[in-house]
């Protein structure tokens, strides 16, 4: 496999996508792009990346920004802890690193929300440090090229694949090698319909020879998904609404929502007063997260209840978009003619 790196890099130079973060060696821009792409497709994440570098052109701009503004700009991307970690780490870099992004893997991996893969990507792309990246695309590609049946989500798999990637990286050209191996995995060695004739590694791919391509990679098992049931209370009185801030840890922390009742099923007892105020309810929708299925229904009320919750904030209906809200509420608002 001594020619592994040469094969993928030659292919990459001819076939790489023109992505905006590839035109920069600025570690801040690279870090930002990697955090956005942790749980997001490239086609969706690109517009957010461009928005962030416009609104926060330097790491100090991000550090000095208001968290609510950052969450607003992140709205629609999901996994909002990424945005909070970005803000936290930007402030750390401002205060502890004198505004200079750390320039090596050992320091980069200390940043909140940065793991082995992200630290390796930043260290290699920005500082040409020889640290091999292993993301989902790399797991898939390596498991096929070497026909490996070790589960990628096992402790042994994580260790073995990292060691293999470390052996294959070109220490003289780590940045381009890492970009290349991820790009081949992303656009050629795809999960369900890999384009083997176009693959630069097709002559050495063991899974192709053994007809096991669609059996790789192997995973131990699916993550158990938890069902949750959210009943949002939409009170409307002459164009005024109530919202509340989610302060507890978990999904959508520090974002805003309509007052919420969470139950163990779609059944809910609103009580006499609210039932008298209620005018209608939305259809039930489902919001899928990696570990949770959120079943939501929006209950509509004409007027305010006699007693409001301690955490409720009264706002004008037209101002709701000034607050960072979860995508599930944003989608609901998009379908409401009154908002």
Helices and strands as residue ranges (DSSP letters): H 4-15, G 20-23, H 27-36, H 42-55, H 59-64, H 67-74, H 81-96, H 105-108, H 116-127, H 136-145, H 155-168, H 174-187, G 196-198, H 206-210, G 213-215, E 226-236, E 240-245, E 256-257, E 259-263, H 272-277, E 278-281, E 285-288, E 292-302, E 313-316, G 317-322, H 327-334
